[in-house]
Amino acid sequence: MPSVRKTQGSAYLSNMKTIAITIDEPTLKKVDRLATDAQLPFKNRSDVIRRAVEQFVNSLEREAEEQRETEIFQRHKARLNRQAIALIKEQARHETRRDLSHSGKDSSAGTNVKP
């Protein structure tokens, strides 16, 4: 876990790096509005941008993982389809056996029970 040091009354993670970015004025104004809105949890511009970048990167990583999974399913779809069909048939056989066993004689009354 990264260590935390106190600087000017705020806690900063020691593994943070300072970078410079170029940003257009309308976007900067939006960032400033978010950073100064008391209803939102942002401390400053850096916090807004850091969280936005983190969400963006996480989104890209999720999309890449979903793409990899889709490719795996595509590669194995014939086998997966065969397995799914076999499972459905087995469940149908099990249901049929269960239904037949319940349509037999009622042990307490000694009479046939209709399904």
N, C-alpha and C positions, 0 to 999 in steps of 0.2 A: 504494500500500500504506500502511495506517495506520502512524503512528509509534508506537513503544513507549517508555513512560517507566517508570522504576523508582520504586515507592512501597512503603515498608516491606518491602523484600526481595522483593516480588512484581512481576511485569511486568503492566501494565494497558495495554490499547489506548487511545490517547488519544481515540478516537471513541466510547468507552463512555459511556452516560448512566445516571445513578442514578435509579431509580424507586421508588415505594412501592406495595406490593400488600397486599391483605387476603386472608388465606388461613385456612381452617378448621384447627383444632388437629390432627385426625387426619392431614390431608394434610401439615401442617408436620412432624409426627413422622416421616412416611415420608420426606420430603425430608431431614430431619436424619439418619435412618438411612443413606440413600444417601451423604450428604455425609461421614459419619464412617466408612464402611466402607472399610478399608484395601485391600480387594480391588478396589475400584472406582476409576476415574480422577478422581473429582470432588475439587476442592480445598475447596469450601465450598457453602453453600446457593445462593449466586448462580450458581455454576457448574452445579449441578443444574438450577435453574430456567431458566437461559439455554439449556442444551442441550435441555431439554424443550420450551421455546418454539420453538427453532429447528427441531426435528424436527416439531413440530406444524404450524408454518407451511409447512415444506417439503412435508409431507403434503397440506395443503390446496392448495398450488400444483400438486402432481402430479395431484391429483384434478380440479382445474379444467382442467388441460391435457388430461387423458384425456377429460373431458367435451367439450371443444372438438373433439378429434380424433374422438370418437364422432359428434358432430353433423356434422362434415365428411364422414365415411364415410356417414352416413345420407343426406345431401344428394346424394351422388354414387354411391350404391350401384348404381343401374341401370347406369350407365356402367362401373363397376368390375366388375360381374358379366359384362357383355358382353366386356370385355377379358380377364377370367379364362377365360371359355369359349373365346374365340379362342386364347388361349395354350395351353390344354389340347389343343385340336384340332390346333394346330401341332406340339406336342410328340408327339402320337399319330402324326401323319403322318411326323414325323422318325423315330420309333421303328419304324414300319412299313417305311420305306425302309431303315433300318439292318438290320432283321431280314431283309428281302428280299436285301440285298446280301451278307449273311453266309450265306444259304441257297443261294447259287449254287455254282459249281464251286470246288473247292479247287485253287488254282494249283499246289501242290507235287505233288499226287497225280494231278491230271487227272481226278478223278471227282467226281460230285455228292455233296455233303455234306448229310445230312438234318438239319433243325433240331431 
